[in-house]
């Protein structure tokens, strides 16, 4: 079995008596794109800073490439990690290559590696443009180039699409997929933007109420591994709900209109024959039904957190 590139065990952190992270067990697998999803202020950035040693943990353990975090990382380990935490900050009156060459000298990175990084993020044709002339999307891509030019095995990004226009988001998604697929980089992305993670990541975890509530691959979501839905058209939705509540479906029923219901669940009672017979026995006509065998990431988020989505 291949060791995870990042692993945490019972990671906990609090501020002024408020628990922000509570016994987080997390793994980032080799070559995957993992999305850490949660509302703003839920602790995503704190989690990233904790695994990077930028904020002290209250308790728990962090391993990166099998090396246990204890004080400062070794130089060799740091060379395997690329990070973009905040908005891109570079010298405004220098070009992209000029900015990166400064960081390259500090890290012992060759100019050839700078050129390769710029090519990967699609900035190799912008060599004469000053940083202050860059769009927000270009600035984000330059920050990623800066994070990958030393050819790390791990890339960690905190809210990388914040403030980007639709074209910038599309480009960012394409470049991150290329880094994972063609360059074998394991990527951890924190975000509160459900629609973007849904299109980008291989696996998602939901951070809520200081806990990593659930993890699932996008393929599992597509296949509807945990839940099924049945959409019903009936003669009276309110009466139908009352009947179905009596067969232990009360927490899995959504009334969509006077004649429409949606059932979601996996209990023994969640069977169309059981549902149909219960309705028929109580004088309710089941006019039509259809299955929906998967759920969107937004559906999953709402179900796991018990909320209305991300605000």
C-alpha positions in Angstrom: 0.0 0.0 0.0 1.3 3.4 -1.0 1.8 5.7 2.0 -0.3 8.9 1.9 1.6 12.1 1.1 -0.1 13.9 4.0 -1.6 12.3 7.0 -3.0 13.8 10.2 -4.2 12.0 13.3 -6.4 13.5 16.0 -5.3 17.0 14.9 -6.9 19.6 17.3 -6.7 23.4 17.5 -8.6 26.0 19.6 -8.5 29.8 19.9 -9.5 31.5 23.1 -11.3 28.4 24.3 -13.2 27.9 21.1 -12.4 24.6 19.3 -11.7 25.2 15.7 -10.4 21.7 14.7 -11.4 18.7 16.7 -9.5 15.4 16.3 -9.1 15.7 12.5 -8.0 12.5 10.8 -7.1 13.3 7.2 -5.1 11.8 4.3 -4.0 13.2 1.0 -3.2 10.3 -1.4 -0.5 10.3 -4.0 -1.5 12.0 -7.3 -5.0 13.0 -6.2 -6.7 16.4 -6.1 -8.5 16.7 -2.7 -11.1 19.4 -2.0 -11.5 20.6 1.6 -15.0 22.1 1.5 -16.6 24.3 4.2 -18.2 27.7 4.9 -16.0 30.8 5.3 -14.5 30.9 8.8 -15.0 27.2 9.5 -11.3 26.5 10.0 -10.0 25.5 6.5 -7.1 27.9 6.6 -6.3 27.0 10.2 -6.1 23.4 9.1 -3.7 24.1 6.3 -1.5 26.3 8.5 -1.5 23.5 11.1 -0.3 20.8 8.7 2.4 23.2 7.5 3.6 24.0 11.0 2.6 27.7 10.6 0.3 27.5 13.6 0.9 25.4 16.7 -1.4 22.4 17.3 -3.0 21.8 20.6 -2.7 18.0 20.0 -2.4 15.4 17.3 0.1 14.4 14.7 1.0 15.4 11.2 3.1 13.5 8.7 4.1 14.7 5.3 5.8 12.2 3.0 6.1 10.0 6.1 8.1 12.6 8.1 6.5 13.5 11.4 6.1 17.3 12.0 8.0 18.2 15.1 9.2 21.8 15.1 10.6 23.0 11.8 10.5 20.8 8.6 13.7 19.6 7.2 15.1 21.4 4.1 14.6 18.3 2.0 10.9 18.1 3.0 10.3 21.8 2.3 11.6 21.2 -1.2 8.8 18.8 -1.8 6.0 21.2 -0.9 4.5 24.1 -2.8 2.0 26.5 -1.1 -0.2 29.4 -2.1 -2.0 30.7 0.9 -2.7 34.4 0.4 -3.3 36.6 -2.6 -0.3 36.8 -4.9 2.4 39.3 -3.8 5.1 40.1 -6.3 7.1 43.2 -7.3 4.7 45.3 -9.4 7.3 46.8 -11.8 8.9 43.5 -12.7 7.8 40.9 -15.2 6.6 37.5 -14.2 9.9 35.8 -15.1 11.9 38.5 -13.3 9.8 38.0 -10.2 10.3 34.3 -10.3 14.0 34.5 -10.9 14.4 36.3 -7.6 12.7 33.4 -5.7 14.6 30.9 -7.9 18.0 32.2 -6.7 16.9 32.0 -3.1 15.9 28.3 -3.6 18.7 27.2 -5.9 16.2 26.7 -8.8 17.5 27.0 -12.3 16.1 29.5 -14.9 15.2 26.4 -17.0 12.8 25.3 -14.2 11.4 28.9 -14.0 10.6 28.7 -17.8 9.0 25.2 -17.3 6.8 26.4 -14.5 5.6 29.4 -16.5 4.9 27.1 -19.4 2.8 24.8 -17.2 0.5 27.6 -16.1 0.3 29.2 -19.5 2.3 32.4 -18.8 5.2 31.6 -21.1 3.8 34.0 -23.7 3.6 36.9 -21.2 7.3 37.4 -20.6 7.3 41.2 -21.2 4.2 42.1 -19.2 4.7 43.7 -15.8 3.1 42.1 -12.8 1.0 45.2 -12.2 -0.5 44.7 -15.7 -1.6 41.1 -14.9 -5.2 40.2 -14.5 -6.2 38.5 -11.2 -6.2 35.1 -12.9 -2.7 35.7 -14.2 -1.5 36.7 -10.8 -2.9 33.5 -9.3 -1.2 31.5 -12.0 2.1 33.2 -11.4 1.7 32.3 -7.7 1.2 28.7 -8.6 4.2 28.8 -10.9 6.2 30.2 -8.0 4.9 27.3 -5.9 5.8 24.5 -8.4 9.0 25.7 -10.1 11.1 23.7 -7.6 9.1 20.6 -8.7 7.4 19.7 -5.5 5.4 16.5 -4.9 2.6 18.3 -3.0 0.8 21.6 -3.9 -1.5 23.2 -1.2 -3.9 26.0 -2.3 -6.2 28.0 -0.1 -9.2 29.4 -2.0 -7.4 29.6 -5.3 -10.4 30.8 -7.4 -11.4 33.6 -5.1 -12.1 36.7 -7.1 -11.5 35.1 -10.5 -13.9 35.7 -13.4 -15.4 32.7 -15.2 -12.6 32.5 -17.7 -10.0 32.7 -15.0 -11.7 29.9 -13.1 -11.8 27.7 -16.2 -8.1 28.3 -16.8 -7.2 27.6 -13.2 -9.2 24.3 -13.3 -7.4 23.2 -16.5 -3.9 24.0 -15.1 -4.5 22.2 -11.8 -5.8 19.1 -13.6 -2.7 19.2 -15.7 -0.4 19.4 -12.7 -2.1 16.4 -11.2 -2.5 14.3 -14.3 0.7 15.1 -16.3 3.1 16.0 -13.5 1.9 13.7 -10.7 1.5 16.4 -8.1 -0.8 15.7 -5.2 -3.0 18.8 -4.6 -4.9 19.9 -1.6 -7.4 22.7 -2.2 -9.5 24.5 0.4 -12.6 26.2 -0.9 -16.2 27.3 -0.1 -17.2 27.2 -3.8 -19.1 24.0 -4.3 -19.5 24.1 -8.0 -15.8 24.5 -8.7 -14.7 21.6 -6.4 -17.3 19.4 -8.0 -15.7 19.9 -11.4 -12.1 19.7 -10.2 -11.4 17.3 -7.4 -11.1 13.5 -7.1 -12.1 13.4 -3.5 -13.8 15.9 -1.2 -14.0 16.3 2.6 -16.4 18.5 4.5 -15.2 20.5 7.4 -18.1 21.5 9.7 -18.4 22.3 13.4 -14.7 21.7 13.9 -14.9 18.2 12.5 -14.1 16.5 9.2 -17.6 15.3 8.8 -17.4 13.1 5.7 -15.2 12.2 2.8 -16.3 10.9 -0.6 -14.8 10.5 -4.0 -16.6 12.3 -6.8 -17.2 8.9 -8.5 -19.1 7.8 -5.4 -21.2 10.8 -5.7 -21.8 10.2 -9.4 -22.7 6.5 -8.7 -25.0 7.5 -5.7 -23.2 5.1 -3.4 -24.8 6.2 -0.2 -28.3 7.4 -1.0 -31.0 7.1 -3.6 -33.8 9.5 -4.5 -37.3 8.8 -5.7 -39.4 11.6 -7.2 -43.1 11.0 -6.7 -46.2 12.6 -8.2 -49.2 11.8 -6.1 -52.8 13.0 -5.6 -52.0 14.8 -2.4 -48.4 15.4 -1.3 -49.3 16.5 2.3 -51.3 13.4 3.0 -48.7 11.2 1.3 -46.1 12.6 3.7 -48.2 11.8 6.7 -48.6 8.2 5.5 -44.9 7.8 4.7 -43.9 9.3 8.1 -45.6 6.3 9.7 -43.2 3.9 7.9 -40.1 5.7 9.3 -39.4 8.0 6.3 -40.1 11.2 8.2 -36.5 12.5 7.9 -36.1 11.6 4.2 -39.1 13.4 2.7 -39.2 16.7 0.9 -42.5 18.2 -0.2 -41.9 20.0 -3.5 -45.4 21.0 -4.4 -49.0 20.0 -3.7 -48.5 16.9 -5.7 -44.8 16.3 -5.7 -42.5 14.6 -3.1 -38.9 13.6 -3.1 -37.7 10.7 -1.0 -34.1 10.1 -0.1 -32.7 7.3 1.9 -31.3 3.8 2.3 -33.5 2.3 5.0 -35.4 -1.0 4.6 -38.5 1.0 4.1 -37.0 2.9 1.2 -38.4 0.7 -1.5 -40.8 1.8 -4.2 -43.0 -1.2 -3.6 -43.3 -0.5 0.1 -44.0 3.2 -0.6 -46.6 2.4 -3.3 -48.5 -0.1 -1.1 -48.5 2.3 1.8 -50.0 5.1 -0.3 -52.5 2.8 -2.0 -53.7 1.4 1.4 -54.5 5.0 2.5 -56.3 6.1 -0.6 -53.5 8.1 -2.2 -52.9 7.7 -5.9 -49.3 7.3 -7.0 -49.4 8.8 -10.5 -45.8 8.7 -11.4 -42.3 8.0 -10.0 -38.7 8.3 -11.2 -35.3 7.5 -9.7 -32.4 9.8 -9.3 -29.4 7.6 -8.5 -26.9 10.2 -7.6 -26.6 13.5 -5.7 -24.7 16.7 -6.5 -21.9 17.9 -4.2 -24.3 20.6 -3.0 -26.9 18.0 -2.1 -24.2 16.0 -0.3 -23.0 19.1 1.6 -26.5 20.0 2.7 -27.2 16.4 3.8 -24.0 16.1 5.8 -24.2 19.5 7.5 -27.9 19.6 7.8 -27.9 23.1 6.4 -29.0 25.1 3.4 -25.6 25.1 1.6 -22.8 27.5 1.8 -23.4 31.2 2.3 
